[in-house]
Amino acid sequence: MVAYMPVDIQAPEDPGASLAAVAALRRLADQLEDAAVERAMRAGWSWPQVAEALGVTRQAVHKKHAKRLIAAGVALRRR
């Protein structure tokens, strides 16, 4: 598990710019998560292993990623 390191970030003065940055970071984080989960599942990881690495439940990670992974042709493990 990777330790969380708080970072002191100065937000832009313009609220619109701040919110746009947050939205862009969320999209990037989602793309990174999708790629990492797919890579892990192709490498034979189980749902519980992926969930633990992400700090969520097995059910949450399965619900979020299973349909997309099946469509991508990833052979999924049961447990």
Residue pairs with C-beta under 8 A, 6 or more apart in sequence:
1 52
1 53
1 55
11 18
11 21
12 18
12 21
33 54
34 65
34 68
37 50
37 54
37 61
37 65
37 69
38 65
38 69
38 72
38 74
40 49
40 50
40 53
41 50
41 65
41 69
41 74
41 76
41 77
42 74
44 77
45 77
46 77
46 79
47 58
47 61
47 62
47 76
47 77
47 79
48 58
48 79
50 61
50 65
51 57
51 58
51 60
51 61
54 61
66 76
69 76
70 76
